[in-house]
Amino acid sequence: MIAIIDYGMGNLRSVQKGFEKVGCEAIVTSDPKVLLDAERVVLPGVGAFRDCIRNLEEGGFVEPILKVIKEGKPFLGICLGLQLLFTESEEFGIHKGLDVIPGKVLRFPEGMEQAGEELKVPHMGWNQLDIKRPSPLFNGVDNGSNVYFVHSYYVKPNDESVVAATTNYGIDFCAAIWRDNVVAAQFHPEKSQDKGLAMLKNFAAMK
Ligand SMILES: NC(=O)CC[C@H](N)C(=O)O
């Protein structure tokens, strides 16, 4: 069974529905103990980093998350769920993350331009994946596939070898990471139509 963490800050229903659409049972849980019995765990996230990390701490999720990752359970982070895995974020001040993936969460630079047009922040809409490594998330997903983003911050891993895909929005930024049993995406697979559903199915099959 797939456990989707409910810490009051995620678009849980659309993530759950995404898994249901590909025939996978996923439960939404606000009980940290459920993670310990789940086969695989999903950390979604929408909102501000500091609110999310505070809710995770208050919900008693931090230790169970670190435990299931350490045990080697397949773990999927989505959007803020990717960012929370990092050492710290500069969103609304410096806030500590789970430090599973060493690195920082940075805001897109001001004044980015593409073809003479100013690029607005948040980066909101469809954009292409430049797949760098055959991560389990991308089995059967073509390079250049379009996925859906809504974010103002991006992750910068200390060790670039964890980067599974990048996307260009004024700068080339990390669109997904893969390290051992942990995969995480800056974009929203549950909002990325067929390609995104294929990724959810890939995660559900990830060993
Ligand atoms: N959709 C979101 O919640 C975005 C996550 C984070 N606040 C960012 O702006 O990058």
The ligand as a Gaussian input file, in Angstrom:
#p B3LYP/6-31G(d) Opt

LIG

0 1
 N        3.548000      24.856000      -5.350000
 C        4.224000      25.155000      -4.268000
 O        3.785000      24.990000      -3.171000
 C        5.594000      25.729000      -4.466000
 C        6.548000      25.348000      -3.372000
 C        7.422000      26.487000      -2.916000
 N        6.655000      27.418000      -2.053000
 C        7.978000      27.231000      -4.131000
 O        7.528000      28.318000      -4.400000
 O        8.871000      26.750000      -4.817000

